[in-house]
Amino acid sequence: MITCQQFVAELQDFLEGSLGEDRHAAAAEHLAGCRDCQAFADSYQKVMQMGRRLPAPVPSPRFLERLKAALEKKPPEAAAG
């Protein structure tokens, strides 16, 4: 059996199905018997679903210019050497 703290730490991996078989089974067992973690997991999934529905941010042209300029600069260590 795992603790609530362990469950929360592994929740994303649990939902993605990327836990090992034993850890997944332990997390599923914990979730089945813990109302607090059931509520947390439900809230987490709702927040993630809402986040996926948001439009992708569009950077301003000025941001892209500044990013390109920053990437083209040499790091201070390379300039000094």
Phi and psi in degrees as a GROMACS rama.xvg file:
@    title "Ramachandran Plot"
@    xaxis  label "Phi"
@    yaxis  label "Psi"
@TYPE xy
-108.28  163.41  ILE-2
-87.8357  168.314  THR-3
-59.7263  -42.1049  CYS-4
-61.0976  -42.6458  GLN-5
-65.8607  -40.2808  GLN-6
-61.1455  -47.4543  PHE-7
-61.9023  -40.5307  VAL-8
-63.454  -28.7458  ALA-9
-106.541  6.99637  GLU-10
-57.7376  -47.9771  LEU-11
-60.8305  -45.2029  GLN-12
-63.2063  -37.6895  ASP-13
-60.9596  -48.5383  PHE-14
-67.4177  -31.8875  LEU-15
-81.4584  -10.8408  GLU-16
76.14  23.8209  GLY-17
-102.345  7.27391  SER-18
-79.2213  154.313  LEU-19
-63.6744  163.305  GLY-20
-56.6958  -44.7483  GLU-21
-66.3491  -43.757  ASP-22
-67.1123  -38.9576  ARG-23
-62.5662  -44.0875  HIS-24
-63.2882  -41.0396  ALA-25
-65.5811  -40.8784  ALA-26
-66.5477  -41.702  ALA-27
-64.2132  -40.0428  ALA-28
-64.3271  -43.5623  GLU-29
-62.718  -46.474  HIS-30
-60.4572  -39.1346  LEU-31
-63.6014  -27.6242  ALA-32
-110.918  5.25923  GLY-33
-124.094  107.022  CYS-34
-63.844  -35.9206  ARG-35
-62.5445  -44.8899  ASP-36
-71.1839  -31.9664  CYS-37
-61.1601  -45.2351  GLN-38
-65.2627  -42.2587  ALA-39
-63.3473  -46.9811  PHE-40
-62.3385  -39.6946  ALA-41
-63.2995  -46.6303  ASP-42
-62.4269  -42.7657  SER-43
-58.8418  -46.34  TYR-44
-64.4529  -38.635  GLN-45
-64.467  -42.6489  LYS-46
-63.7142  -43.0316  VAL-47
-63.4815  -39.506  MET-48
-64.2749  -41.5687  GLN-49
-63.7429  -41.488  MET-50
-61.9287  -37.2912  GLY-51
-68.271  -24.4475  ARG-52
-82.0841  -15.6068  ARG-53
-68.0586  145.314  LEU-54
-69.3053  148.906  PRO-55
-66.3332  137.701  ALA-56
-67.3858  144.542  PRO-57
-112.388  113.658  VAL-58
-68.884  148.804  PRO-59
-70.8592  156.147  SER-60
-57.601  -36.277  PRO-61
-62.4052  -40.0373  ARG-62
-60.7999  -45.3074  PHE-63
-64.3466  -37.1809  LEU-64
-63.1636  -46.0759  GLU-65
-65.7085  -39.4202  ARG-66
-63.7546  -45.9289  LEU-67
-60.8155  -43.6648  LYS-68
-62.7743  -41.6689  ALA-69
-65.8208  -37.3546  ALA-70
-71.2894  -27.5071  LEU-71
-81.717  -17.2297  GLU-72
-70.5924  146.797  LYS-73
-82.1774  143.339  LYS-74
-62.0971  150.554  PRO-75
-53.8688  -37.163  PRO-76
-63.3921  -40.2276  GLU-77
-70.7589  -35.5237  ALA-78
-70.0201  -34.0521  ALA-79
-77.2425  -24.9116  ALA-80
